[in-house]
């Protein structure tokens, strides 16, 4: 399943870390019934360095991620909205 995440602050970064952790992938696969692949992360400031998040996943346009036809799950974790 393809996942887009809106927000990469404390909570969003923790979710990204968990989803990218190979030691947790088997348990997540079993719980969901499929692999979870992060395909995009929307943030306010795309120029800010985000350790653990590949730069090619970063976007400053959350609607672009919401409207993608290949995304199965959108997780909104933006703070200060």
Number of C-alpha atoms within 10 A of each C-alpha: 15 15 19 24 26 25 21 22 14 11 13 20 19 13 16 17 15 14 18 16 11 11 10 12 16 14 12 16 13 10 10 11 11 13 16 17 15 19 17 25 29 24 21 15 10 15 11 10 10 13 9 11 17 11 15 9 14 23 19 16 14 20 11 12 21 21 10 12 7 13 17 13 15 18 14 16 19 17 12 4 4
